[in-house]
Amino acid sequence: MDFAFSSDQDLLRETARNLLARECTPSVLRGHRDDPAAAAPLWNHLRDFSALGAGPTVDLCVFAEETGYVAAPGPFFATTALFQPVLGAIGSGLADRASTGEITGTVALAGADGFWTINKDRVKTFVLDADTVDVVALVEMSDGGGASVTLLEHPSARRVETIDSSRPVFEVDVTAGERIPVDADVVDALVARATVVLAAEMVGTARRLFDMSLQYAKDRRQFGVPIGSFQAIQHKLADMSLDLERAWSAVYYAAMALDADEPTAYRQRAVHVAKAAAGEAAKRAAKDGIQIHGGIGYTWEHDLHLFIRRAYASEALLGTTGWHHDRLGDLLFAKR
């Protein structure tokens, strides 16, 4: 079986890489921190790729990996990985408008405990970009025990301060509206897909941290030689590279498993492994990257912290590494 990217996927990756290198520089991230409108020009480019949200998971992961490399702000992830699939599940007429980038959206699902599972909580947490998107898809447990979706335009949202200013997080109150029934299993599948896409984005962020650390190890000199010649630095870079390669493989295996509609047990295990591996890679790249940079990456003036913030924030979104390890353990021991 051939697991290599197709020529179209290679072209997609190169297109995304070139576009984002030009349009999403660290100055955009810094500007977005003070004014979310600073990401509007970037969205004008990314909206042309909104149709990826309704396509194969692998294609969306290829693009998301590159957005993670630059820690792209704006509603691309929320719209393509979360909002569009929900619209498709309920057969909403807004799906076509979302796939062309005409409208943006996000999903309010997680309850007070932060878990992305269907619930009856009156306040939804971890709602991404709720202040800038056009529509919020509110997912809640219906009275009969199933699930329903309510589409809300610009609901009242309270921002929650997090470590990552490039991806604002909000709390949204449950409000009245037309509730459209949706299969609970479909919602779980959509969350699993979004988890894999987020993991791909995290791989991109980890790769950015690794690249910056590697370059610094080549450029920074002590005792007349590059610090990359010291064995301790080499070990850190080697461990970062191994974690990164492992996570990349796990993510695209999971994406392919979802696209191939493998049996449920295989898909569940693959999703948990992908997010956990990406979390481990991102955390190691952040921690060791700071050490290789001699701590300078903590300072606001240096760009490293912009990507460290995204790495740690994404690790906590859609389930932490530890949570996914626990779920994977539950699945494995259930077979005994």
N, C-alpha and C positions, 0 to 999 in steps of 0.2 A: 504494500500500500504506500502511496506517495503522499507524504505529509508536507511537502514543500509548498510555498506560496505559489499561486498562479501568477502569470505575467501581469494580470490586471491588479492583483493585490500588491505586487511589487511596485507598480506604477502608483497605486493609491498611497502607499507608504512614502514614496519619494515626493509625491505631490504635497502630502500633508507636512512632511519634514521641511520642505523648502518654504511652503507658505507660512508655517508657524515660526520658523527661524526669522522670517522677515517681519511678520506682523505681531508677534507676541514676544517682545523683548522684556527683560526684567523691568525696564522703565514702565511698561504697561501694567505689570503687577503692582508696582509701587503706586502708580496713579490710581489704580482700581481701589486700593486700600482707602483712599480719601474720597474718591468719587466713583461709584459703580458705573457711571456713564463712560468712564475711560475705556471700558471693554466693548463699547458699542461698535467701534470700527472693526474690531476683531470678529464680532458676531456677524457683521455684514459679509464677511468672507466665509465663516463656518456654516452659515445658514445654507449655503449651496451644497453642503454635505449632509443635510438633515435627513435625507432619504435613507441613509445608512441605518437609522433607527428601525426601519421596517424590513431590513435585509438580513443576510446571514450574520450570525454572531461573530464569526471570524473577521469579516470585513469591518464591522464596527470596532472590534478589538484592535485591529491594525491601526485604525485612525486614532482610537482612544489612547493607545500607547504613545503616540506622538504628542497628543494634547497633554498627557502626563509629563512628558519630557520638558515641556515649557511651563507646566503648572497653569494651563490656560484658564483664565477666569471667564465667567459668563455662563449662559444657560445650556451649553451644548450637551453636557452629560445628562442633566436633569431632563432635557427635552427628548433626547434620542434613546437613552437607556431606560428611562422610567416612564415619562409621559406618553410617548407615542405607543408603546406596547399596551398600555392601559386603554388608550383610545381604540386601538385595534380590537381589544378583547370585548369591548362593549359595543362595537360597531358604530362609533360616533362619526358624524359627518365632519368633525374637526380633524380627523386623521390625515386627510389629504392636505389640509392647510398646514398641519404640523410637519409633514414630510417634505414640504417645499420651503419650510422656514418662514412661512407667512406669520405663524404664531408660535409662541414659546409656552412651555408649561413645566410643571413639576408634580410630584406625587406626595400627598400627606397620608402616611400609613402607620408609621411607628407610634406606639403609645408612650405612656409615662415611663415604662421600663426601658425604652430605647430599642426594643426588638422589633424587627420588621415583619411582624406577624399580624394577621387580622385581629382586631380587638374592638371593644366598645368604649374605649377611653374618650372623654370629651375634649381632650387636648392632644393634638398630634405633634410629635417632636421630630427633629432631624429633617425638617422640610427645607430642601435646598432652594436657594434663589427665589424665595417666595415674594420678595419685594419688587422684583423686576420682571417676572414672567407674566404672561397674559392670563393664564388659566391654571388653577390648582385642582388636581384630581384627588378628591378626598375619598379614601377607601376605608370602609368600616364594616363591622359585623352587623348583619341585618337581624331583625327580631327572630327570624326562623333559624338562625345559626349559620346562614350562608354569608355572602359578602355583597356589598353594593358600592357603587361609585357615584359620587356627586361632583359635578363640574362647577367650580366656583371662580368667578372673575374677580381678581384683586381682593381676596378676603383680608380681613384684619390679621396682621402677623406681627409677632414680637421677636426681635432679633436676639439670638443667644450668642454671646461672645465666645469665640473658639480660638484656637491657636492659629488657624488658617484664615486670613482675611480674604484670600482669593476665592473662597467658596463659602459664602454666607449661609448660616443655618438659622432657621426660625421655628417658633411654635405657632400653630394655627388652631384656633378653636373650631370645634365641629358646629356647623350652622345648618339651618334648614335648606332644603333644595330638592330637586327631583333626583330620587335615588334609582339608579339603574342597576339591576341585578347582574352579578358576575360570578362565575364559578370560582370557588375558593382555591381549587387546585391550579387554576389558571393564574391566579394572583401569585401563588407560591412559585410557579414556574417563571413568571416575569421577574420576581425578586431574585431568583437564582441567576437568570440571564444578566440582570443588572450587576449582580455581584461579580460575575466573571469579567464584565466590561470594566468595572472599577478596578479589579485586580490587574487587568491589562494596563490601565492608566498608571497604577502604582509601579508596575514594572518600568514604565517610561520614566517616572520620577526617580526610581532607584538608579536607573541607567544614567540619568543626568547627574546625580550625586556622585556616582562612580567616575564618570568622565571628568568632572570638575576636580575630584580628588586625585585622579591619575595625573592630570595635567599639572596640578599644583606640586605633586611629588616629583615631577620632572623639572619644574622650573625653580622650586625653592632649594637653595643651596645652604649647607652647613658644613663647616670644616673643609671647605673647598670642593665639596661634591654634592650632587643632587640628593635630597633626603630619600628619594626612591631607591637609592642604592643600599639603604639600611635594611637589614633583614626584617626588623619589626614592622616597617612600613610595607615591605613586600608581602608579608604574611597577611596583613590587613587587606591589602588590595586583592590578594588571591582569594581570601574568604569572601569578600564582597562580590567578586566575579563569579564564584561558584554558586552563591545564593541567587544571584541574578539569573544565571543560566538555568538553574533549577526552577525558579519561579516562571521564567519565560516559557519553558516547556510545559509546566503544569497548567498555565493559563490557556495556552493554545490547544492543549489536549482537551481541557474542559469545554472550550468554545466549539471544537470539532464534535465533541460528544453531544452537545446541545443541538448543533445543526443536524447531526445524523440521527437525532431522536433515539438515542440509546435507551435501554431499559432504565426505569426510574432510579434504581439503586446505584447504577453506574454513574448516572448524571449527578446525583446528590453527592456521592463521594468525590467526584471530580471537581465539583464546585467548591466544596469545603477545602480540598487540597490546594486548589488554585489561590483562593483568598488567603489561606494561612501561609502558603509559600511566598506570596507577594508581600504579605505583612512582615514576614521574617526578613526578606530581602530589603524592604524599604527601611525597616528599623536599623538593620545592620549598616546600611549605606549611610543613614543619617548619623548614627553614633560614631562609626569609624571615620566618616568623612570629617566630622568636627575635629576628631583627634589628629587626623593627618594634616588638617589645616592649622594645627596648633591653637585651636580655639577661636581663631579670627572669624570663623563662620557664625559665631554668635552675634557679632556686631551688626547693627542696622545697615551700615555702609557697605558691607559685603553681601553678595547675592546668594551665598550658600543657604542662608537661613530661610529664604523664600521657598526653597524646595524641601528643606527639613520640615517646615511647617506643613506643607502639603502631604509629605510622607506620613507624619504622625496622625494628622487629621483623617486621612483616608484609611489608615489602619483601624481607626475606631468606627468608621462608617460601615453600615451593612454587616456588622459583626466583627469583633476583634479577632486577632489571631488565636487567642486562647479559646474564645467561644467556638470558632470553627473547628479547632482541635477537639473540643468536647463533643461537638455534634458528629464529627467523624468517628470518634471513639464509640459513641452510641450506636452508630450504624454498623461498625465492625463487630462489636460485642453482641449485637442483636442476632448475628448469624450463628453464634456459638450455641 
